Amino acid sequence: MADRRVLKMLPYFAALFIDTFSFGLMYPVVVALFHFHWVIREYPDAVRNVYLALAFSLFPLGMCFGASLLGDLSDALGRKRTMLICMVGLTLAYGLMWLGVASHELSWFLAGRLVSGLMAGTGPIAQAAMMDASAEDERGKRLANVVLVNSLALVSAPALGGILGHYDFRAPIVFAAVLCVLVFLWIWRSVVEPPIPRKKLVLEWSRPIQVFAKALRHPEMSSIAASFELFQLGVGFYYLFIMVKMTAVHHLTPFALGLFSATMGAGFVTGATIGYARASDILKSDRTVALFGLLVGGSLTVVTAAPIGTVAQWVLVYVIATTIMLAYVATLALISKAADKSEQGWALGVGSAIVALAFFVTGLFASTLHLLPLWMLLGGGGVLILAALIPLRPRPARVAQTAVP
């Protein structure tokens, strides 16, 4: 019986995989593409850097708005229909990116990046659908499965993107589009949605702004959210510009860059699973785990700005990914604990919105590559991660004053 329930969940796991896979697949491909000979030949340096900034930032910009809008859509139309809409949208997005590469017209590629961000809401919707279909005592197991699926996608996506992109930049795009079509057919034929109450469809473009405003006003969450934003800004600088450095300075091929990104993904997996469990046992509290991860991860990120060798960067990317994932998981736990039970959906939405905003902002800095050296961008990322320690530090307990007779 349990096995049959797991089989019924497989289309949801496939949707989860696609959501994370789409994020990790394209970043090494984007970096390598903008260093390819026809892009260098046809686009001046300043224009190419602006386009690179847009290629990085349009996806999280679309994600910032799309996640909340798709959530509203799923409450009104149902989880299955919304996931099908996402799969169609992602297939269209990859079609636009393919057209941009095939025609040497990067505006089509950028349009595809924006659409893919708007449609990158299948993960939360699939998780909600699994919770709808799971008994109360099964939800913990389902969430553990979610972590496993996301981890597999984090490792496989950049490696596959680099391997396929090494032979043809259109290959990873076509592969992702085919995956979306297959998952669409799987969800369409296999998913039977349980009857749940539907809400009236109300789409509010201001929803991400409302999420941030409420977090900043929240008495327990404001300092944690501020720390998480600084943290994710620093991670965004490292994630984007270490790949640029490995391509421009260390001359990695698309294949090697994909393996480098997969090493980062392996660090994320280690930090989210074994690392976090071990750190929690030793350090006892999520706040202490987060502070440890920020201190070590931020310090090592500063080191990557130095003129060190390729092997050293390869070792550092694994250690940094492991430690920042400790801080990521622990900070999300603090955000969740700061909200009451009726606010859990909103609280986790805060985390997703902060990540999207941070990667949007850091993506824009790619347009400054002809003005700012890479060491400054990477070092700045490390400083931002270290700055996240300040709002997260334990507050001194207030000592009640007694009146002196």
Residue pairs with C-beta under 8 A, 6 or more apart in sequence:
5 134
5 138
8 133
8 190
9 130
9 133
9 142
9 145
10 186
10 190
11 183
11 186
11 187
11 190
11 191
12 126
12 127
12 129
12 130
12 191
13 126
13 145
13 146
13 149
14 183
14 186
14 187
15 83
15 86
15 87
15 122
15 123
15 125
15 126
15 183
15 187
16 122
16 123
16 126
16 127
16 146
16 149
16 150
16 153
17 149
17 150
17 152
17 153
18 87
18 90
18 122
18 179
18 180
18 183
19 120
19 121
19 122
19 123
19 126
19 153
20 123
20 149
20 150
20 153
20 154
20 157
21 153
21 156
21 157
21 176
21 179
22 90
22 116
22 120
22 157
22 176
23 59
23 120
23 157
24 153
24 154
24 157
24 158
24 161
24 261
24 265
25 157
25 158
25 160
25 161
25 172
25 176
26 59
26 97
26 113
26 116
26 161
26 172
27 56
27 158
27 161
27 239
27 240
27 243
27 261
28 158
28 161
28 162
28 165
28 243
28 254
28 257
28 258
28 260
28 261
29 161
29 162
29 165
29 169
29 172
29 173
29 254
30 52
30 55
30 56
31 243
31 244
31 247
31 257
32 162
32 165
32 169
32 247
32 253
32 254
32 257
33 39
33 101
33 109
33 165
33 169
34 48
34 51
34 52
34 55
35 247
35 248
36 169
38 104
39 48
39 104
39 106
40 48
42 104
43 51
43 106
45 370
46 370
49 366
49 367
49 368
49 369
49 370
50 367
51 106
51 110
52 366
52 367
52 369
53 363
53 364
53 365
53 366
53 367
54 110
54 113
54 363
55 106
55 109
55 110
55 113
55 363
55 366
56 240
56 359
56 362
56 363
56 364
56 366
57 359
57 360
57 361
57 362
57 363
57 364
57 366
58 110
58 113
58 114
58 117
58 363
59 113
59 114
59 116
59 117
59 120
59 359
59 363
60 117
60 355
60 356
60 357
60 358
60 359
60 360
60 363
61 114
61 117
61 356
61 360
62 113
62 114
62 115
62 116
62 117
62 118
62 119
62 120
63 117
63 118
63 120
63 121
63 356
64 117
64 208
64 353
64 356
64 357
64 360
65 118
65 205
65 207
65 208
66 117
66 118
66 119
66 120
66 121
67 120
67 121
67 124
67 349
67 352
67 353
67 356
68 204
68 207
68 208
68 211
68 349
68 353
69 118
69 121
69 203
69 204
69 205
69 207
70 82
70 85
70 86
70 119
70 121
70 124
70 125
71 121
71 124
71 125
71 349
72 199
72 201
72 202
72 203
72 204
72 207
73 82
73 85
73 201
73 203
74 81
74 82
74 83
74 125
74 128
75 198
75 199
76 198
76 199
76 200
76 201
76 202
77 85
77 198
77 201
78 193
78 196
78 198
79 125
79 126
79 128
79 129
79 132
79 193
80 129
80 187
80 191
80 193
82 121
82 125
83 122
83 125
83 126
83 129
83 187
83 191
84 184
84 187
84 188
85 119
86 119
86 120
86 121
86 122
86 125
87 122
87 180
87 181
87 183
87 184
87 187
88 184
89 115
89 116
89 118
89 119
90 116
90 119
90 120
90 122
90 176
90 177
90 180
91 177
91 180
91 181
91 184
92 112
92 115
93 112
93 113
93 115
93 116
93 119
94 112
94 116
94 173
94 174
94 176
94 177
94 180
95 112
95 177
96 108
96 109
96 111
96 112
96 115
97 108
97 109
97 112
97 113
97 116
97 173
98 112
98 170
98 173
98 174
98 177
99 105
99 108
99 109
99 112
100 106
100 107
100 108
100 109
100 110
100 111
100 112
101 109
101 169
101 170
101 173
102 170
123 150
124 352
127 143
127 146
129 191
129 193
130 142
130 146
131 139
131 142
132 193
132 194
132 196
133 194
134 142
147 272
147 273
151 265
151 268
151 269
151 272
151 273
154 265
154 268
154 269
155 262
155 265
155 266
155 269
156 262
156 265
157 265
158 258
158 260
158 261
158 262
158 264
158 265
159 258
159 259
159 261
159 262
159 265
160 172
160 175
160 258
161 172
161 258
161 261
162 254
162 255
162 256
162 257
162 258
162 259
162 260
162 261
162 262
163 255
163 258
164 171
164 172
164 175
165 171
165 172
165 254
165 255
165 258
166 253
166 254
166 255
166 258
169 254
204 210
208 353
208 356
208 357
211 346
211 349
211 350
211 353
212 225
212 350
212 353
212 354
212 357
214 346
214 350
215 221
215 222
215 225
215 350
216 222
216 225
216 226
218 225
218 338
218 339
220 338
220 339
221 335
221 338
221 339
221 347
221 350
223 391
223 392
224 331
224 334
224 335
224 338
224 391
224 392
225 335
225 350
225 354
226 391
227 290
227 331
227 388
227 389
227 390
227 391
227 392
228 331
228 335
228 351
228 354
228 388
229 354
229 357
229 358
230 384
230 385
230 387
230 388
230 391
231 294
231 324
231 327
231 328
231 331
231 384
231 385
231 388
232 354
232 355
232 357
232 358
232 359
233 358
233 361
233 362
233 381
233 384
234 298
234 301
234 380
234 381
234 382
234 383
234 384
234 385
234 386
234 387
234 388
235 324
235 328
235 358
235 381
235 385
236 358
236 359
236 361
236 362
236 363
236 381
237 362
237 365
237 377
237 378
237 380
237 381
237 384
238 301
238 304
238 320
238 378
238 381
238 382
238 385
239 264
239 359
239 362
240 359
240 362
240 363
240 365
240 366
241 365
241 366
241 374
241 377
241 378
241 381
242 304
242 313
242 317
242 378
243 257
243 260
243 261
244 366
244 369
244 374
245 304
245 313
245 374
245 378
246 252
246 256
246 257
246 260
246 310
246 313
247 257
248 374
249 374
250 310
250 313
252 260
252 310
260 314
260 317
263 314
263 317
263 318
263 321
264 317
264 318
264 320
264 321
265 321
266 318
266 321
267 317
267 318
267 319
267 320
267 321
267 322
267 325
268 321
268 322
268 325
270 318
270 321
270 322
270 325
271 293
271 321
271 322
271 323
271 324
271 325
271 326
271 328
271 329
272 325
272 328
272 329
275 322
275 323
275 325
275 326
276 289
276 325
276 326
276 329
276 330
279 289
279 292
279 293
279 326
279 330
280 286
280 289
280 330
283 289
283 292
286 330
286 331
286 333
286 334
286 337
287 330
287 334
287 392
287 394
289 326
289 327
289 329
289 330
290 326
290 327
290 330
290 331
290 334
290 392
291 327
291 389
291 392
291 393
292 323
292 326
292 327
293 323
293 324
293 325
293 326
293 327
293 328
293 330
294 324
294 327
294 385
294 386
294 388
294 389
294 392
295 386
295 389
296 319
296 323
297 320
297 323
297 324
297 326
297 327
297 385
298 382
298 383
298 384
298 385
298 386
298 388
298 389
299 382
299 386
300 316
300 319
300 320
300 323
300 382
301 320
301 378
301 381
301 382
301 385
302 378
302 379
302 382
302 383
302 386
303 316
303 382
304 313
304 316
304 317
304 320
304 378
304 382
305 374
305 375
305 376
305 378
305 379
305 382
306 375
307 375
308 316
324 385
327 388
331 351
331 392
332 348
332 351
334 392
335 347
335 348
335 350
335 351
336 344
336 347
336 348
338 347
339 346
339 347
362 381
365 372
365 377
368 377
369 377
